[in-house]
Amino acid sequence: MSGSTLSVAMAVLRRVMIQTFKNPAIIIPSLAFPLVFLIAFAGGLSTVASVPGFSFKGGYTAFQFVFVFLQTGAFAGIFTGYRIAEDYESGFVRRLLIAAPHSRGIVLGFVLSGLARFALTGVILWAIALLAGMTVLGSPVEILAMWLLAALLCIASTLWVTGLAFRFQSVDIGSFMQTPVFILLFLAPVYVPVALLTGWLKIAASANPVTAILDASRGFISGEQTKVALAFALALGLAALMGLWAALQLRRAQRGVT
């Protein structure tokens, strides 16, 4: 990576962080949604843990927290995409495409912005869950691995919406940014393990790449590792695929300003 690419990335990251801290309301949606889901799922559905066949060492709160944590990573990417689309409508991104010596640094900067947003909301979410009494049986290394999987989902999500922002250059496609991510997340085994699902939902969950990532993350928090290699391979594959998508749309956007 060249120094100029990194300097462009850091400039984009710095601008987004300044905007975020000057206007904390920007961060609220990406934190509010996961908190609502955590309260609704872990609290209101806690009796699901008594269903015959359900067995999770960490308890139902930890079981649901993992899904909400991964969701936080994905949401950080989605809301970063909204910022890119808004910057397009203001004309900032077009000026940046013309001025930046290495446009790949623009994409890298937005990815770093998504990761920074995820880190902030993720730490807050963990603090709230631990204060609420969530049981964590995984080792520090396993929890770090869980963070890494969520970060890879954040990167994939950020690259997905970055590509959309470069292609459509408008906030009007906001629903399209989030709908595919929502589908992938909620077709995973959200409430119970795959073994307790039935019908088409079990088939969809079994074929969903997020399922292996979710299972591995739940294994990390409970101290029972499972599907680790598969989960990381799928997470890296999603990030790489979305990276290709974002690169193609960046090239298309560049042609539009030259």
C-alpha positions, 0 to 999 in steps of 0.5 A: 500500500502506497503512502498516498493511498494511506494518506487519502484513507486517513483523511476520509477517516478523520473527516467521518470521525469529526462528523460523528463526534460533532453530531453524536446522533449519527451513531445512535441508530447503529447502537439503538437497533442492536440494543432493542433486539437484545432486550426483545430477544434475550429478555422477552424470549428467554423461555426459549432456553427451556425448549427440549433440545436447546443446549447452550452453556452460556445461557440464552442471553449470551446465545442472543447477544452473539447474533446482536453483536454480529448485527452491530458489525453489519449495521456499522457498515450500512450506516457508513454507506448512508454517509457516503451517499449523503457525501455524494449528494453534497458533491464531496465525493465527486471532488474527492474522486478528482482530487485524490491521487489514489482513489482506492484510499477513498474506499479504504477510508470508508472501510476504516470508518465503518470499523471505527463505528463498529468498535465504538458501538461494539464496546458499548454493547458489550459493556451493557450486556456484561452489566446485565449479567451475561455469562462469558465462558470463552477465553480472551483469545476466543473473544478476540476471534469473535470480534474479528469475525464481526469485523469481517462482517462489518468490512463486507457490509461496508464494501457492499454499501460503498459499491451501491453508493458509488453506483447510484450516488443517492440516499434514495437507495437506502432500503436496498442497502440494508435489505440484503443484509437483513435477509442474510442475518435473519435467515440464520438461526437467530432464536434457536440452533439449526438443529431445532429449525424445521421446513424451509427455514432450516434449509435456508439457514443451512445454506446461509454463510452467516450461519457458520459465522454465527455458530462459530461466534457462539462457540467462542463466547461459550468456550466450545469452538466449532466451525472456526476454519469454515467461518473465517473462510466464509467471512473472508470470502464475503469481504473479498467478494464485496471488495471486488464489487466496490472496486468495480463501482469505484471504477465506474464512478471515476469514469463519470467524473473524468 
